[in-house]
Amino acid sequence: MRKVIFDLNGTLVVGEYPSWKYVLEEELGLERLSERGFGLDDLREVARGRLTLKDLIAETFNVKDPEKTVENAVRIYISKVKLRPEAKRVLSILNEKYPLILCSDTTGVAREVIRKFNLSTYFRFIFLSCEV
């Protein structure tokens, strides 16, 4: 074996990501300006980097500070995700013998999940679909 490749969601981290609609409307109590926004097509545009989450929030909701709103929404969004038990121990052991690679087919919140659990210290390369 020359390298070990991990997927992020479902392999290293588990949990259910809440819907953006739930986070923004229920958790943060934001009032919609428009019925448009946060459909699957909009989220695909965010994942592809053609639209920012900040711009989508600003277009859809009545917010004074879209940047702060994004920070709060992402914090709530990733709070439901947990690191698998023993994940860091296994990564440490494997990292002593093999270069580790992390891949994820995901939206931009994957980078925040990686930060939350300090996973970048274990991986030589990190490939996220939202950044490729």
Residue pairs with C-beta under 8 A, 6 or more apart in sequence:
1 98
2 98
2 99
3 98
3 99
3 100
3 101
4 94
4 98
4 99
4 100
4 101
5 100
5 101
5 102
5 103
6 12
6 91
6 100
6 101
6 102
6 103
6 123
7 102
7 103
7 104
8 102
8 103
8 104
8 106
8 110
8 113
8 114
8 119
9 104
9 106
9 110
11 84
12 83
12 84
12 87
12 91
12 102
12 117
12 119
13 81
13 82
13 83
13 84
13 87
13 113
13 117
14 81
14 82
14 84
15 80
15 81
15 82
16 80
17 77
17 78
17 80
17 81
17 109
18 27
18 76
18 77
18 80
20 38
20 43
20 73
20 77
21 38
23 73
23 76
23 77
24 30
24 38
24 57
24 61
24 69
24 73
25 32
27 73
27 76
28 69
28 72
28 73
28 76
30 57
30 61
30 62
30 63
30 69
31 61
31 62
32 60
32 61
32 62
33 59
33 60
33 61
33 62
34 59
34 60
36 42
36 59
36 60
37 56
37 59
37 60
37 61
38 56
38 60
42 51
42 56
43 107
45 51
45 56
46 52
46 53
46 56
46 107
46 108
47 106
47 107
47 108
47 129
47 130
48 130
49 130
49 131
53 70
53 73
53 74
53 108
54 66
54 67
54 69
54 70
55 66
57 63
57 66
57 69
57 70
57 73
58 66
61 69
63 69
74 109
74 112
77 109
78 109
78 112
78 113
78 116
81 113
81 116
83 117
87 117
88 117
88 122
91 100
91 119
91 122
92 122
94 100
95 122
99 124
99 125
100 122
100 123
100 124
101 123
101 124
101 125
101 126
101 127
102 114
102 119
102 122
102 123
102 125
102 126
102 127
103 126
103 127
103 128
104 110
104 127
104 128
104 129
105 129
106 128
106 129
106 130
107 130
108 128
108 130
110 128
110 130
111 128
111 131
113 119
114 120
114 126
120 126
